[in-house]
Amino acid sequence: MKTRLTVFCTLSILAACLLSSCSGLPKYGALGPHDIVTIDNLKDGWEEYDIYYNTWYTATPAAMMFDPRDNDTTLTGKSWNRVTEQDAFFELLRKVTGSYHLNRVWAIVGPEKQLLGYMITPTTQLYIKDIADKTYYVSNLQMPPSGP
C-alpha cells in the first residue's frame, strides 16, 4: 500500500512538472481556408494593409501577406519584404497570381484562432508563431513536396 502511494505521488508530481513546463512553450497559428475576402477585395483595398511578399529560392515572388492596419497585431518575418508603392504592389500581385494560377486567399490564423491577416500563396507549408505580445512571426516559404 505504501509503495502504491509513493508511486502515485511521484507520478502526480512528475505530471504537474510536465504540465507547468509546457505552459512556456511558444504558441503557433496556421493558414486556414477563407472565402469572404477575395483577391479583388485585397487589390481594391490595398492601402488598408501592410503588405509583404516572399520568394522561393529564386527571385520570383511566390506569396503575398496582408497585415490589416486596423487591428492591434503585427505580422513579421525574416524574409518578408515590405511593399509600399502602388505600382510595385500591382506588379507583384500580377506575378504571384499569374505564375501559380492562384485565385484563393488564405486566412492567417493565430494560436487562439483569431484572424491576423490574409495570404496569397501556392503552399500552406509555413508556420505562424506568437513571439511577443500581439506580434507574430511568419516563417519563410517552404517548397511544397514534389510528386512520387
C-alpha positions in Angstrom: 0.0 0.0 0.0 2.8 2.4 0.9 4.5 1.6 -2.4 1.4 2.4 -4.4 1.0 5.7 -2.6 4.7 6.6 -3.3 4.3 5.7 -7.0 1.1 7.7 -7.2 2.7 10.8 -5.5 5.8 10.6 -7.7 3.7 10.3 -10.9 1.5 13.2 -9.8 4.5 15.4 -9.2 6.0 14.5 -12.5 2.8 15.2 -14.3 2.5 18.6 -12.6 6.0 19.5 -13.6 5.5 18.5 -17.2 2.2 20.4 -17.5 3.7 23.6 -15.9 6.8 23.4 -18.2 4.6 23.2 -21.3 2.9 26.5 -20.5 6.0 28.3 -21.5 6.1 26.7 -25.0 5.6 29.0 -28.0 2.1 29.2 -29.5 1.6 28.5 -33.2 -1.0 29.5 -35.7 -1.6 28.4 -39.3 -3.1 29.2 -42.6 -6.7 28.3 -43.0 -9.4 28.4 -45.7 -11.1 31.7 -46.1 -13.9 32.5 -48.6 -15.0 36.0 -47.6 -12.1 38.2 -48.7 -11.2 37.9 -52.4 -8.1 38.9 -54.3 -10.1 41.7 -55.8 -11.0 42.9 -52.3 -7.3 43.0 -51.4 -6.5 44.7 -54.6 -9.2 47.4 -54.2 -8.3 48.0 -50.5 -4.6 47.6 -50.7 -4.0 50.8 -48.7 -5.7 49.2 -45.7 -2.9 46.7 -45.2 0.8 46.5 -44.6 1.8 44.3 -47.5 4.7 41.9 -47.8 6.0 39.5 -50.4 8.2 36.4 -50.2 10.1 34.4 -52.8 11.2 30.9 -53.3 14.9 30.3 -53.6 14.7 32.3 -56.9 13.8 35.9 -57.3 10.3 35.0 -58.4 7.6 36.3 -55.9 5.7 33.4 -54.6 3.4 34.8 -51.8 1.9 38.0 -50.6 0.9 38.7 -46.9 -1.6 41.3 -45.9 -1.5 42.6 -42.4 -4.6 44.8 -41.6 -3.6 48.2 -40.3 -6.8 48.5 -38.3 -6.1 45.7 -35.9 -3.8 45.6 -32.9 -1.5 42.8 -34.1 1.7 42.8 -36.1 3.0 40.2 -38.6 6.7 40.0 -39.2 9.2 37.6 -40.7 12.8 37.2 -41.7 12.4 37.1 -45.5 9.2 39.0 -46.0 9.8 42.2 -48.0 7.5 45.2 -47.5 5.6 46.7 -50.5 4.7 50.4 -50.2 4.3 51.6 -53.8 1.0 51.0 -55.6 2.7 50.1 -58.9 5.0 47.6 -57.2 2.0 46.1 -55.4 0.0 45.6 -58.6 3.0 44.1 -60.4 3.8 41.7 -57.5 0.2 40.7 -57.3 0.1 40.0 -61.0 3.2 37.9 -60.8 2.1 35.9 -57.7 -1.4 35.2 -59.0 -0.3 34.6 -62.6 2.8 32.5 -62.1 1.0 30.0 -59.9 -2.6 30.4 -61.2 -3.7 31.4 -57.7 -7.2 32.6 -57.0 -7.6 31.8 -53.3 -7.0 34.0 -50.3 -5.9 32.1 -47.1 -6.6 33.4 -43.6 -3.6 33.8 -41.3 -5.0 32.4 -38.1 -3.3 32.9 -34.7 -2.9 30.4 -31.9 -6.1 31.5 -30.3 -7.9 31.1 -33.6 -8.0 34.8 -34.2 -7.8 36.3 -37.7 -4.4 38.0 -38.1 -4.4 38.8 -41.8 -4.5 37.2 -45.2 -2.1 35.5 -47.6 -2.0 34.6 -51.3 0.3 31.6 -51.7 0.6 28.3 -53.5 1.7 26.5 -50.3 0.4 26.3 -46.8 3.7 24.9 -45.5 4.7 27.7 -43.2 4.1 28.5 -39.6 2.9 31.4 -37.6 4.5 31.8 -34.1 3.5 34.1 -31.3 6.8 35.8 -30.4 5.7 38.8 -28.3 2.5 40.5 -27.1 0.4 40.7 -30.3 3.4 40.1 -32.6 3.5 37.0 -34.8 6.4 35.6 -36.8 5.5 34.2 -40.2 8.1 31.7 -41.4 9.8 31.6 -44.8 8.0 29.7 -47.5 8.8 26.0 -47.7 8.9 24.3 -51.0 5.9 22.0 -51.5 6.9 18.3 -51.6 7.5 17.0 -55.1 5.4 14.2 -56.6 6.1 10.5 -56.3 
